[in-house]
Amino acid sequence: MKIIILGAGQVGSSVATALASEANDITVVDADTKKLEELQSRLDLRSVAGHASHPDVLRRAGAEDADMILAVTSSDETNMIACQVAYTLFHTPTKIARVRSREYLAYPQLFAQEALPIDVLISPEQVVIDYVQRLIEYPGALQVLDFAGGKVQLVAVKAYYGGPLVGHELRALRDHMPGVDTRVAAIFRRGKPIIPEGDTVIEADDEVFFIAARKHIRAVMSELRKLDKPVKRIIIVGGGNIGRGLARAMEGNYQVKLVDHNAERSIDIAGELEKAIVLLGDAADEELLIEENIENTDVFCAVTNDDEANILSAMLAKRLGARKVMSLINRAAYVDLIESSDIDIAISPQQATIGSLLAHVRRGDVVVVHSLRRGAAEAIEAVAHGDNRTSKVVGRAVQEVKLPPGTGIGAIVRGDEVLIAHRDTVIESEDHVILFLTDKRRVADVERLFQVGITFI
């Protein structure tokens, strides 16, 4: 697939890294030649220096025969105009744009084909807000990912000493919960993947990815660890798009406080929010946190645009007694650094956004992609089409599907019915199949599995 990525910032370079290893023809456009040189030094791709929305720059980048344009520069306006130019002059089939401003997103009619012809809108802030909300809904989870419109969820938890299933074989899970069907999709032990079998014994500190119908998630979590108390009190640090969006989304169900250091912005946010309390101050101020009863806070979530400020305030909050602390981290190197620190969850906007983008790049009918463990693994929702003559999966039991190494089928959604995949489960046409890949280099093999042969009409 020939893809032009506009913008070599954190999202653009992360997407380029994810796609360049998958036999795609990638061209990156940016005005900053240093960023382009750095990308070219480590990836097999082309680069074009220039303004991303200028027609001559897009032409030099190969827009005349490109399959897709990903406009992810830091400017909403540049991204929108680039898609307009690609549509009008080059008839590019698929145009994806990152648009961050709520002032634009509030008017979806702007993005119709007859106005600004953008096929897919990506809002990283909204992706992060949804992600944090799911983590708060399931205290103790490291990741919570939706499939099939939320009917099925994939959850990552760390197994703790004392969990009912720790020290037991996986096949005992069914005996512990006779009315609940679930499947362990993968186990990461000391950072390395283990393909789960019935006789696999779960150890303390294993990172366990399991898949189940939404209604069964809490029951399965309770087998792996002691369930945390429900969240009541939340402190959000940062009054930007993510911070105020989170406060707005959660103030109806939780006691929310938002801390921001900018007086003018704090007044604006206080006028927007109905129940949340807005505090003017520095979240790294120990006295402020103590005054606001940090020791009784269930979740402390630092989401400013300053990685260092997020890390320091979250570590301070944890030391002062906050039950769980989350920190928004843009730099990939920092994510690795803080995993051994007091911070419970590092939130990477890039990894969350990449999943939204990858779903539109994958071949075959792939409707959802989630990037896991900072891009090393992936969870994919693909739709099976055809029949047993034209498809490599339809009409076959799970055990008969020739899956690439390190790949497993976790669940199948058939209409409103959720089927946890077992060896004898037969895949039917139009089933939504959820797969887990511990090695993302196998993505192309999975895509080929779900492509329909030419005899299918």
C-alpha positions in Angstrom: 0.0 0.0 0.0 1.3 3.5 -0.9 0.9 5.8 2.1 1.8 9.4 2.5 2.2 10.6 6.1 2.0 14.3 6.6 3.9 15.3 9.8 7.0 13.8 11.3 6.1 14.6 14.9 5.5 12.0 17.6 2.3 10.5 16.0 3.7 10.7 12.4 7.0 9.0 13.3 5.3 6.4 15.5 2.9 5.5 12.6 5.8 5.5 10.1 7.7 3.1 12.4 4.7 0.8 12.7 4.0 0.7 9.0 7.5 0.7 7.4 8.1 -2.8 8.7 5.1 -4.2 7.0 6.1 -3.9 3.3 4.2 -0.6 2.8 5.6 2.1 0.5 5.9 5.0 3.0 6.6 8.7 2.3 6.8 11.2 5.1 6.4 15.0 4.5 7.5 17.6 7.0 9.0 21.1 6.9 11.6 20.1 9.5 14.5 18.4 7.6 16.2 17.3 10.8 13.2 15.2 11.8 13.1 13.7 8.3 16.8 12.8 8.4 16.4 11.1 11.7 13.5 9.0 10.4 15.3 8.0 7.2 18.4 7.0 9.2 16.4 4.2 10.9 13.5 3.4 8.6 13.1 2.3 5.0 11.0 5.2 3.6 11.1 8.3 1.4 10.9 11.8 2.8 9.9 15.1 1.2 10.7 18.5 2.8 8.0 21.1 2.5 4.6 22.4 3.7 2.2 19.5 4.0 -0.8 21.1 2.3 0.9 22.6 -0.7 0.0 20.9 -4.0 3.5 20.8 -5.4 4.8 19.2 -2.2 2.1 16.5 -2.3 2.8 15.9 -5.9 6.5 15.4 -5.1 5.5 13.0 -2.3 3.6 10.9 -4.9 0.0 11.9 -4.2 -1.0 11.2 -7.8 -1.0 7.4 -7.2 -1.1 7.2 -3.4 -3.7 4.9 -1.8 -3.9 6.9 1.4 -2.9 10.2 3.1 -2.5 10.4 6.8 -2.5 14.1 7.8 -1.2 14.2 11.3 0.7 17.5 11.5 0.3 19.7 14.6 -2.0 22.0 12.7 -5.7 21.1 12.3 -6.0 23.6 9.4 -3.0 22.1 7.5 -4.4 18.6 8.0 -7.9 19.6 6.7 -6.5 21.6 3.7 -4.2 18.8 2.8 -7.1 16.4 2.6 -9.0 18.9 0.4 -6.1 19.2 -2.0 -5.6 15.5 -2.1 -9.2 15.0 -3.0 -9.5 17.8 -5.5 -6.2 17.5 -7.4 -5.2 13.9 -6.9 -8.4 11.9 -6.2 -6.7 10.1 -3.3 -9.0 7.2 -2.3 -8.6 7.4 1.5 -7.9 10.6 3.5 -7.4 10.5 7.3 -6.9 13.7 9.3 -6.0 14.4 12.9 -8.3 17.2 14.1 -7.9 18.2 17.8 -9.9 21.4 18.2 -13.4 20.9 19.7 -14.5 24.0 17.8 -14.2 22.0 14.5 -15.3 18.6 15.9 -18.6 20.1 17.2 -19.7 20.4 13.5 -19.5 17.0 11.8 -21.1 18.4 8.7 -17.9 20.2 8.0 -16.3 16.9 7.1 -18.8 15.7 4.4 -17.4 14.9 1.0 -19.0 18.1 -0.5 -17.3 20.2 2.2 -14.0 19.1 3.6 -13.6 15.5 2.1 -12.1 13.7 5.1 -12.9 10.0 5.2 -11.7 9.4 8.8 -11.3 11.9 11.6 -8.8 11.0 14.4 -9.0 13.0 17.7 -6.1 11.8 19.9 -7.5 13.7 22.9 -10.9 11.9 22.6 -9.1 8.5 22.2 -7.1 9.2 25.5 -10.3 10.3 27.3 -12.1 7.1 26.4 -9.1 5.0 27.3 -8.7 6.6 30.8 -12.5 6.3 31.4 -12.3 2.5 30.8 -9.3 2.2 33.2 -11.2 4.0 35.9 -14.3 1.8 35.3 -12.1 -1.3 36.0 -9.8 -0.4 38.9 -6.7 -2.7 38.8 -6.6 -3.1 35.0 -3.5 -2.1 33.1 -5.4 -1.9 29.8 -9.1 -2.2 28.8 -9.9 -2.4 25.1 -13.3 -2.5 23.4 -14.2 -4.8 20.5 -17.5 -5.2 18.6 -18.9 -2.0 19.8 -18.1 -2.8 23.4 -19.7 -6.2 23.5 -16.3 -7.8 24.1 -13.4 -6.4 26.0 -9.7 -7.4 26.2 -8.3 -6.6 29.6 -4.7 -6.7 30.9 -4.1 -7.2 34.6 -1.0 -8.1 36.7 -1.5 -11.3 38.7 -0.9 -10.7 42.4 0.2 -13.0 45.2 -3.0 -14.3 46.8 -5.1 -14.3 43.6 -7.4 -17.4 43.5 -5.9 -18.6 40.2 -2.2 -17.7 40.9 -0.2 -21.0 41.2 -2.9 -22.9 39.3 -3.2 -24.2 35.7 -5.4 -22.1 33.3 -7.8 -25.0 32.9 -8.8 -24.4 36.5 -10.4 -21.1 35.5 -13.5 -22.9 34.2 -13.9 -24.8 37.5 -13.6 -21.6 39.5 -16.3 -19.8 37.4 -18.6 -22.4 35.9 -21.0 -19.8 34.5 -18.4 -17.5 32.9 -16.7 -18.2 29.6 -13.4 -16.5 29.1 -10.1 -17.0 27.3 -6.6 -16.0 28.3 -5.2 -14.5 25.0 -1.6 -14.1 26.2 0.7 -14.0 29.2 3.8 -11.8 29.4 6.2 -13.1 32.0 9.2 -10.8 32.7 8.5 -9.0 29.5 8.4 -12.1 27.3 5.2 -13.6 25.7 4.0 -17.1 26.7 1.4 -18.8 24.5 -1.3 -19.9 27.1 -2.2 -23.6 27.1 -4.5 -25.5 29.5 -1.5 -26.6 31.6 0.1 -23.2 31.8 0.5 -22.1 35.5 -0.1 -18.4 36.2 2.6 -16.9 38.4 2.5 -13.8 40.5 3.5 -10.6 38.5 2.5 -12.2 35.2 0.8 -9.7 32.9 -2.3 -11.6 31.8 -4.4 -10.5 28.8 -7.9 -12.1 28.9 -10.9 -11.6 26.7 -14.6 -12.0 27.8 -18.0 -10.5 27.3 -18.2 -7.1 29.0 -20.6 -8.4 31.7 -18.0 -11.0 32.8 -14.9 -8.8 33.1 -15.1 -8.1 36.8 -15.6 -11.8 37.6 -12.5 -12.8 35.7 -10.4 -10.0 37.2 -11.3 -11.2 40.6 -9.7 -14.6 39.9 -6.3 -13.0 39.1 -6.1 -10.3 41.8 -7.9 -8.9 44.7 -10.4 -6.4 43.2 -9.7 -2.8 44.0 -12.4 -0.7 45.6 -14.6 1.3 43.2 -13.3 4.7 42.4 -15.0 7.7 44.0 -12.5 10.6 44.2 -10.4 11.7 41.2 -7.9 14.5 40.8 -7.1 15.6 37.2 -4.0 17.7 36.6 -4.0 19.9 33.5 -6.8 22.0 31.9 -6.1 21.3 28.3 -8.3 19.5 25.9 -7.7 16.1 27.6 -8.0 17.4 31.2 -11.2 19.3 30.7 -12.7 16.6 28.5 -12.0 14.0 31.2 -13.5 16.2 33.9 -16.6 16.8 31.8 -17.0 13.1 31.1 -16.6 11.9 34.7 -18.1 14.7 36.9 -21.5 13.1 36.8 -20.4 9.8 38.4 -17.4 10.7 40.5 -16.1 13.5 42.8 -13.8 15.3 40.5 -11.2 18.0 41.1 -9.2 19.6 38.3 -5.9 21.4 39.0 -4.4 24.0 36.6 -1.7 26.6 37.0 -3.2 29.1 34.5 -5.7 31.6 36.2 -7.5 32.6 33.0 -8.0 29.0 31.8 -9.1 27.9 35.3 -11.9 30.5 35.2 -13.0 29.3 31.8 -13.0 25.7 32.9 -15.0 26.4 36.1 -17.6 28.1 33.9 -17.8 25.0 31.6 -18.1 22.3 34.3 -21.2 21.7 36.4 -20.0 19.6 39.4 -16.3 19.4 39.3 -14.2 21.6 41.5 -11.5 23.6 39.7 -8.3 24.5 41.6 -5.7 27.1 40.6 -2.2 25.9 41.6 0.7 23.7 40.9 0.0 19.9 41.2 3.7 19.3 42.3 3.0 21.5 45.4 3.0 19.2 48.3 1.0 21.5 50.5 -1.8 21.8 47.9 -2.1 18.0 47.5 -2.2 17.6 51.3 -4.9 20.3 51.6 -7.0 18.5 48.9 -6.8 15.2 50.9 -4.5 13.4 48.4 -4.3 10.4 50.8 -8.1 9.8 50.2 -7.8 10.2 46.4 -8.6 7.0 44.4 -7.1 8.1 41.0 -4.6 10.9 40.4 -4.4 11.5 36.6 -1.7 14.0 35.3 -2.5 15.0 31.7 -0.6 18.2 31.0 1.5 18.6 27.9 4.7 18.5 30.0 5.9 14.9 30.5 8.3 15.9 33.3 5.5 17.8 35.2 3.2 14.8 34.8 5.8 12.3 36.1 6.9 14.4 39.1 3.4 15.3 40.2 2.2 11.7 39.9 5.2 10.3 41.8 4.6 12.9 44.6 0.9 12.1 44.7 1.7 8.4 45.1 4.2 9.1 47.9 1.5 11.2 49.7 -1.0 8.3 49.6 -3.0 8.4 46.3 -4.3 4.9 45.6 -3.6 4.9 41.8 -1.6 7.4 39.8 -1.6 7.8 36.0 0.7 9.9 33.9 0.4 11.0 30.3 3.7 10.4 28.6 4.6 11.5 25.1 8.2 10.4 24.9 8.5 6.6 24.4 11.8 6.5 26.3 10.1 7.9 29.4 7.4 5.1 29.3 10.1 2.5 29.7 11.8 4.6 32.4 8.8 5.0 34.7 7.5 1.4 34.5 9.8 0.6 37.4 8.8 3.6 39.4 5.8 4.4 41.6 3.6 5.4 38.7 0.9 2.7 38.1 -0.1 3.5 34.5 1.7 5.4 31.7 -0.7 6.7 29.1 0.8 7.0 25.6 -1.3 9.2 23.3 0.7 7.9 20.3 0.0 4.2 21.0 -3.7 4.9 21.5 -3.9 7.0 18.3 -1.9 4.5 16.2 -4.5 1.8 16.9 -7.2 4.1 15.4 -5.0 4.7 12.3 -4.0 1.1 11.8 -7.5 -0.2 11.5 -7.8 1.8 8.2 -4.4 0.6 6.8 -4.9 -3.1 7.4 -5.9 -5.2 4.4 -8.9 -7.5 4.6 -11.9 -6.3 6.5 -10.2 -5.2 9.7 -12.5 -3.0 11.7 -10.5 -2.5 15.0 -6.8 -2.5 15.8 -5.3 -2.0 19.2 -1.6 -1.6 19.7 -0.4 -3.4 22.8 2.8 -3.3 24.9 4.0 -0.1 23.2 3.6 -1.6 19.7 5.2 -5.1 20.2 1.8 -6.9 20.1 -1.6 -6.2 18.5 -5.2 -7.1 19.0 -7.3 -7.2 15.8 -11.0 -7.4 15.1 -11.5 -8.8 11.6 -14.7 -9.7 9.7 -14.9 -13.1 8.0 -16.5 -13.0 4.5 -17.1 -15.6 1.8 -17.7 -19.3 2.2 -15.5 -22.4 2.7 -14.3 -22.3 -0.9 -13.3 -18.6 -1.0 -12.2 -18.0 2.6 -9.4 -19.5 4.6 -11.4 -19.2 7.8 -15.2 -19.5 7.1 -16.7 -22.9 7.7 -13.6 -24.0 9.6 -13.2 -24.8 13.3 -10.7 -22.6 15.2 -8.3 -25.6 15.5 -8.4 -25.9 11.6 -7.4 -22.3 10.9 -3.7 -22.1 10.0 -2.8 -19.2 12.3 0.7 -17.7 12.2 3.0 -18.5 15.2 2.2 -16.4 18.3 -1.4 -15.7 17.1 -4.6 -16.8 18.8 -8.3 -16.3 18.3 -9.9 -15.1 21.5 -13.5 -14.5 20.7 -16.1 -14.4 18.0 -19.1 -12.0 17.9 -22.0 -13.2 15.8 -24.7 -10.6 15.7 -25.4 -9.8 19.4 -24.0 -13.2 20.6 -20.5 -13.3 22.1 -18.7 -16.7 21.6 -15.4 -17.3 23.4 -13.3 -19.2 20.9 -12.7 -22.9 21.7 -10.9 -25.4 19.4 -14.2 -26.7 18.0 -15.9 -23.3 17.5 -16.8 -23.0 13.8 -16.4 -19.5 12.1 -19.3 -18.4 10.0 -19.5 -15.7 7.3 -19.9 -12.1 8.8 -18.5 -13.2 12.1 -16.4 -10.6 13.9 -13.2 -12.5 14.9 -11.0 -11.1 17.6 -7.3 -12.1 17.4 -4.3 -11.5 19.6 -0.8 -11.3 18.0 2.2 -11.5 20.3 4.4 -10.8 17.3 3.1 -7.9 15.2 5.4 -8.9 12.3 2.8 -11.6 11.6 0.1 -9.0 10.8 0.4 -9.4 7.1 -0.2 -13.2 7.5 -3.4 -12.6 9.5 -4.6 -10.0 6.9 -4.2 -12.6 4.1 -6.2 -15.1 6.1 -9.2 -12.8 6.0 -9.0 -11.8 2.4 -11.6 -13.4 0.2 -10.5 -15.4 -2.9 -11.4 -14.2 -6.4 -14.2 -16.8 -6.8 -16.3 -15.1 -4.1 -19.1 -13.0 -5.5 
